[in-house]
């Protein structure tokens, strides 16, 4: 692989992206959606500050402007904006050229196939970087207009959220690139991308959780005799129910690892909502029984969160590597006759 040819191909792909109407439309929609989400997030931030001043036990730590980014990450992850952007950028990178008969011409030039596929990936990733950066700068501009200036630590954590968001979009972009290599037409690549994405985001997490619960741990324990039993029987049933719920939660957590969206939310939510994360770490029941325990809880640092979520971070990094690996191998063996 020649580095100069790789850079040339990457520049060409990047130029094709940023000069297209599709890119400009995606950029406009991203900035608009994230701007609206940030405005709603500022309202949540102000309400949280008021609740904290009034001694609301739901807020262990003074809310920061990072709370407003909860709306931003929800728009990107839960609402599916990030997945749509990633697929829109990558679904026709290879299949579109195959349909236009230009891919065979490109490969007839003195370039290697790995330079072409790597150049397409790099050009797409740089385009996604610009889209996400523009969206986050729009959010920061809105904060400054309102009069909210993040601290140095908050700027750093906003940068971390941006990197995680970019990785999320790269995952769906790699999925679309893989589909573009596997399918012969752009429409086929788009359909394949949506099928795989829907399977990973919804069918496996929900269906796997329900089927696993039914097959492995069975139905929920019956509460027959709960009201008329002795104190020992009541405590025994509560312990059984608690163990059942713990197993069920662990089972759903396992299948949620297959959902890029769920993993993205699980990694970003402790950064935007540290109070909720700390309460969940303590246990809602334990916290309700002993609210004074909140005085002993320290605000989780980024390293604490990473240490707790390291498995999901590895899985999150694994997805784009897996998708691009499949695209790379398939492209290297593609028959263009």
C-alpha positions as CSV (number, residue, x, y, z in Angstrom):
1,X,0.0,0.0,0.0
2,X,1.4,3.4,-1.1
3,X,0.8,6.2,1.4
4,X,0.6,8.9,-1.2
5,X,-2.0,7.1,-3.3
6,X,-4.0,6.4,-0.1
7,X,-3.9,10.1,0.8
8,X,-5.0,11.0,-2.8
9,X,-7.9,8.6,-2.7
10,X,-9.0,9.8,0.8
11,X,-8.9,13.4,-0.4
12,X,-10.9,12.5,-3.4
13,X,-13.6,10.7,-1.3
14,X,-13.7,13.5,1.2
15,X,-14.1,16.1,-1.6
16,X,-16.9,14.1,-3.1
17,X,-18.7,14.0,0.3
18,X,-18.4,17.7,1.2
19,X,-19.4,18.9,-2.2
20,X,-22.6,16.8,-2.4
21,X,-26.0,18.1,-1.6
22,X,-26.5,15.1,0.6
23,X,-23.7,16.2,2.9
24,X,-25.0,19.7,3.1
25,X,-28.5,18.5,3.9
26,X,-27.1,16.1,6.6
27,X,-25.0,18.9,8.1
28,X,-28.0,21.3,8.2
29,X,-30.3,18.7,9.8
30,X,-27.6,17.7,12.4
31,X,-27.0,21.3,13.5
32,X,-30.8,22.0,13.6
33,X,-31.7,18.8,15.6
34,X,-28.8,19.2,18.1
35,X,-29.5,22.9,18.5
36,X,-33.2,22.2,19.4
37,X,-32.1,19.3,21.7
38,X,-29.6,21.6,23.4
39,X,-32.3,24.3,24.0
40,X,-34.5,21.7,25.6
41,X,-31.5,20.4,27.6
42,X,-30.9,23.9,29.0
43,X,-34.4,23.8,30.3
44,X,-33.7,20.5,32.0
45,X,-30.5,22.0,33.4
46,X,-32.3,25.0,34.9
47,X,-34.9,22.7,36.4
48,X,-32.3,20.4,37.8
49,X,-30.5,23.4,39.4
50,X,-33.8,24.5,41.0
51,X,-34.4,21.0,42.3
52,X,-30.9,20.7,43.7
53,X,-31.3,24.0,45.6
54,X,-34.6,22.8,47.0
55,X,-32.8,19.7,48.4
56,X,-34.3,17.1,45.9
57,X,-32.7,13.8,46.8
58,X,-32.6,12.8,43.1
59,X,-29.6,15.1,42.7
60,X,-26.6,14.1,44.8
61,X,-24.2,16.5,43.0
62,X,-24.7,20.1,41.7
63,X,-25.9,19.7,38.1
64,X,-23.6,20.9,35.4
65,X,-24.2,22.0,31.8
66,X,-23.3,18.4,30.8
67,X,-26.9,17.5,31.8
68,X,-28.1,19.4,28.7
69,X,-26.0,17.1,26.6
70,X,-28.3,14.3,27.8
71,X,-30.9,15.6,25.3
72,X,-28.2,15.8,22.6
73,X,-27.0,12.2,23.1
74,X,-30.6,11.0,23.2
75,X,-31.2,12.6,19.8
76,X,-28.1,10.9,18.4
77,X,-28.6,7.5,20.0
78,X,-32.1,6.7,21.2
79,X,-33.8,8.8,18.4
80,X,-31.5,7.3,15.8
81,X,-30.1,10.4,14.2
82,X,-26.5,9.1,14.5
83,X,-27.4,5.8,12.9
84,X,-29.2,7.5,10.0
85,X,-26.2,9.8,9.4
86,X,-23.7,7.0,9.4
87,X,-25.7,4.9,7.0
88,X,-26.5,7.9,4.7
89,X,-22.7,8.6,4.3
90,X,-21.6,5.1,3.6
91,X,-24.3,3.0,2.0
92,X,-23.4,3.7,-1.7
93,X,-19.6,4.2,-1.5
94,X,-18.9,0.9,-3.3
95,X,-22.3,-0.2,-4.6
96,X,-22.8,3.2,-6.3
97,X,-19.6,2.9,-8.2
98,X,-20.4,-0.6,-9.2
99,X,-23.7,0.5,-10.6
100,X,-22.1,3.4,-12.4
101,X,-19.3,1.0,-13.8
102,X,-16.7,3.4,-12.5
103,X,-15.3,1.0,-9.9
104,X,-13.8,-1.3,-12.5
105,X,-12.2,1.7,-14.2
106,X,-10.7,2.9,-10.9
107,X,-9.2,-0.5,-10.1
108,X,-7.7,-0.7,-13.6
109,X,-5.5,2.2,-12.6
110,X,-2.2,1.6,-10.8
111,X,-3.8,1.4,-7.4
112,X,-4.3,-1.5,-5.0
113,X,-7.7,-2.6,-3.7
114,X,-6.7,-2.0,-0.1
115,X,-5.8,1.6,-1.0
116,X,-9.3,2.1,-2.4
117,X,-11.3,0.6,0.5
118,X,-9.1,2.3,3.1
119,X,-9.3,5.6,1.3
120,X,-13.1,5.4,1.1
121,X,-13.2,4.6,4.9
122,X,-10.9,7.5,5.8
123,X,-12.8,10.0,3.6
124,X,-16.1,9.0,5.2
125,X,-14.7,9.2,8.7
126,X,-13.3,12.7,8.1
127,X,-16.7,13.7,6.8
128,X,-18.4,12.3,9.9
129,X,-15.9,14.2,12.1
130,X,-16.9,17.5,10.4
131,X,-20.6,16.8,10.8
132,X,-20.4,15.9,14.5
133,X,-18.0,18.7,15.2
134,X,-20.3,21.2,13.5
135,X,-23.2,19.9,15.5
136,X,-21.4,20.2,18.9
137,X,-20.1,23.6,18.0
138,X,-23.7,24.6,17.3
139,X,-24.6,23.4,20.8
140,X,-21.7,25.3,22.4
141,X,-22.6,28.4,20.5
142,X,-26.1,28.2,21.8
143,X,-24.8,27.9,25.4
144,X,-22.6,30.9,25.0
145,X,-25.5,33.0,23.5
146,X,-27.6,32.1,26.5
147,X,-24.7,33.0,28.8
148,X,-23.6,29.6,30.0
149,X,-19.8,29.1,29.8
150,X,-18.6,25.6,30.5
151,X,-15.6,25.1,32.8
152,X,-12.3,23.5,31.6
153,X,-13.3,20.1,33.0
154,X,-16.7,20.4,31.4
155,X,-15.1,21.3,28.0
156,X,-12.9,18.2,28.4
157,X,-15.9,15.9,29.1
158,X,-17.8,17.5,26.2
159,X,-14.8,16.5,24.0
160,X,-15.1,12.9,25.4
161,X,-18.8,12.8,24.5
162,X,-17.9,14.1,21.0
163,X,-15.4,11.3,20.6
164,X,-17.9,8.7,21.8
165,X,-20.5,10.1,19.4
166,X,-18.1,10.1,16.5
167,X,-17.3,6.4,17.3
168,X,-21.0,5.6,17.3
169,X,-21.4,7.1,13.9
170,X,-18.3,5.4,12.6
171,X,-19.9,2.1,13.7
172,X,-23.0,2.7,11.6
173,X,-20.9,4.1,8.8
174,X,-18.8,0.9,8.8
175,X,-22.0,-1.2,8.8
176,X,-23.2,0.8,5.7
177,X,-19.8,0.4,4.1
178,X,-19.9,-3.4,4.7
179,X,-23.4,-3.5,3.2
180,X,-22.2,-1.4,0.2
181,X,-19.5,-4.0,-0.5
182,X,-21.8,-7.0,0.0
183,X,-24.7,-5.7,-2.1
184,X,-24.6,-5.2,-5.8
185,X,-26.9,-2.1,-5.8
186,X,-27.2,1.0,-3.7
187,X,-30.8,0.2,-2.9
188,X,-29.8,-3.3,-1.8
189,X,-27.0,-1.9,0.4
190,X,-29.4,0.5,2.0
191,X,-32.0,-2.2,2.8
192,X,-29.2,-4.6,4.1
193,X,-27.9,-1.8,6.3
194,X,-31.3,-1.1,7.8
195,X,-32.0,-4.8,8.3
196,X,-28.7,-5.4,10.2
197,X,-29.2,-2.2,12.2
198,X,-32.7,-3.1,13.1
199,X,-31.7,-6.6,14.1
200,X,-28.8,-5.3,16.3
201,X,-30.8,-2.5,17.9
202,X,-34.1,-4.1,18.5
203,X,-34.6,-7.7,17.7
204,X,-31.6,-9.2,19.5
205,X,-31.8,-7.0,22.7
206,X,-35.6,-7.3,23.1
207,X,-36.2,-10.7,21.5
208,X,-33.1,-12.2,23.0
209,X,-34.0,-10.9,26.5
210,X,-37.5,-12.2,26.3
211,X,-36.5,-15.6,24.9
212,X,-33.6,-15.9,27.3
213,X,-35.9,-15.1,30.3
214,X,-38.4,-17.7,29.1
215,X,-35.8,-20.4,28.3
216,X,-33.3,-19.9,31.1
217,X,-34.9,-18.5,34.2
218,X,-38.6,-19.2,33.6
219,X,-41.7,-17.1,34.5
220,X,-41.7,-14.6,37.3
221,X,-42.3,-16.1,40.8
222,X,-45.9,-16.2,41.9
223,X,-47.0,-14.2,44.9
224,X,-49.7,-16.6,46.0
225,X,-50.0,-16.5,49.7
226,X,-47.9,-13.4,50.0
227,X,-50.4,-11.5,52.1
228,X,-51.5,-14.3,54.3
229,X,-48.0,-15.9,54.9
230,X,-45.8,-15.5,57.9
231,X,-43.0,-13.0,58.1
232,X,-40.5,-15.6,57.2
233,X,-42.5,-16.6,54.1
234,X,-42.8,-13.0,53.1
235,X,-39.0,-12.4,53.4
236,X,-38.3,-15.7,51.6
237,X,-40.5,-14.7,48.7
238,X,-38.9,-11.2,48.5
239,X,-35.5,-12.8,48.3
240,X,-36.6,-15.1,45.5
241,X,-38.2,-12.2,43.6
242,X,-35.0,-10.2,44.1
243,X,-32.8,-12.9,42.8
244,X,-35.1,-13.4,39.8
245,X,-35.0,-9.7,38.9
246,X,-31.2,-9.7,39.2
247,X,-30.9,-12.6,36.8
248,X,-33.4,-11.1,34.4
249,X,-31.6,-7.7,34.5
250,X,-28.2,-9.4,33.9
251,X,-29.7,-11.4,30.9
252,X,-31.1,-8.2,29.3
253,X,-27.8,-6.4,29.9
254,X,-26.0,-9.2,28.1
255,X,-28.2,-8.9,25.0
256,X,-28.1,-5.1,25.1
257,X,-24.4,-5.4,24.4
258,X,-25.4,-6.3,20.8
259,X,-27.2,-3.0,20.5
260,X,-24.9,-0.1,19.4
261,X,-27.5,2.3,20.5
262,X,-27.8,0.9,24.0
263,X,-24.1,0.7,24.5
264,X,-23.7,4.3,23.4
265,X,-26.4,5.4,25.9
266,X,-24.8,3.3,28.7
267,X,-21.4,5.0,28.2
268,X,-22.6,8.6,27.8
269,X,-25.4,8.7,30.4
270,X,-23.0,8.5,33.4
271,X,-21.2,11.5,32.1
272,X,-24.3,13.6,31.5
273,X,-26.2,12.4,34.6
274,X,-23.7,11.5,37.3
275,X,-26.3,11.7,40.1
276,X,-28.5,9.1,38.5
277,X,-25.5,6.9,37.8
278,X,-24.3,7.1,41.5
279,X,-27.8,6.3,42.8
280,X,-28.0,3.2,40.5
281,X,-24.6,2.2,41.8
282,X,-25.8,2.4,45.3
283,X,-29.1,0.8,44.5
284,X,-32.4,2.6,44.4
285,X,-33.9,0.5,47.3
286,X,-30.8,1.1,49.5
287,X,-30.9,4.8,48.7
288,X,-34.6,5.0,49.5
289,X,-34.1,3.2,52.8
290,X,-31.0,5.3,53.9
291,X,-31.0,8.7,52.1
292,X,-28.1,9.9,54.3
293,X,-25.8,7.6,52.4
294,X,-25.7,10.3,49.8
295,X,-23.4,12.4,51.9
296,X,-20.7,9.7,51.7
297,X,-20.9,9.4,47.9
298,X,-18.3,11.0,45.8
299,X,-19.0,12.3,42.3
300,X,-17.7,9.6,39.8
301,X,-14.8,10.6,37.7
302,X,-14.3,9.8,34.1
303,X,-11.8,7.0,35.0
304,X,-14.4,5.6,37.5
305,X,-17.0,5.4,34.7
306,X,-14.5,3.9,32.3
307,X,-13.5,1.3,34.8
308,X,-17.1,0.3,35.4
309,X,-18.0,0.3,31.6
310,X,-14.8,-1.1,30.2
311,X,-16.5,-4.2,28.8
312,X,-19.0,-2.1,26.9
313,X,-16.3,0.3,25.7
314,X,-14.4,-2.7,24.2
315,X,-17.6,-3.9,22.6
316,X,-18.2,-0.4,21.3
317,X,-14.8,-0.3,19.6
318,X,-15.2,-3.8,18.3
319,X,-18.3,-3.0,16.1
320,X,-16.6,-0.7,13.6
321,X,-13.5,-3.0,13.5
322,X,-15.7,-6.0,12.8
323,X,-17.8,-4.3,10.1
324,X,-14.8,-2.8,8.4
325,X,-13.0,-6.1,8.6
326,X,-15.8,-7.9,6.7
327,X,-15.9,-5.1,4.1
328,X,-12.2,-5.2,3.7
329,X,-12.0,-8.9,3.2
330,X,-15.0,-9.0,0.8
331,X,-13.7,-6.1,-1.2
332,X,-10.3,-7.7,-1.7
333,X,-11.9,-10.8,-3.1
334,X,-14.6,-9.1,-5.1
335,X,-15.2,-10.3,-8.6
336,X,-15.9,-7.3,-10.9
337,X,-16.3,-9.2,-14.2
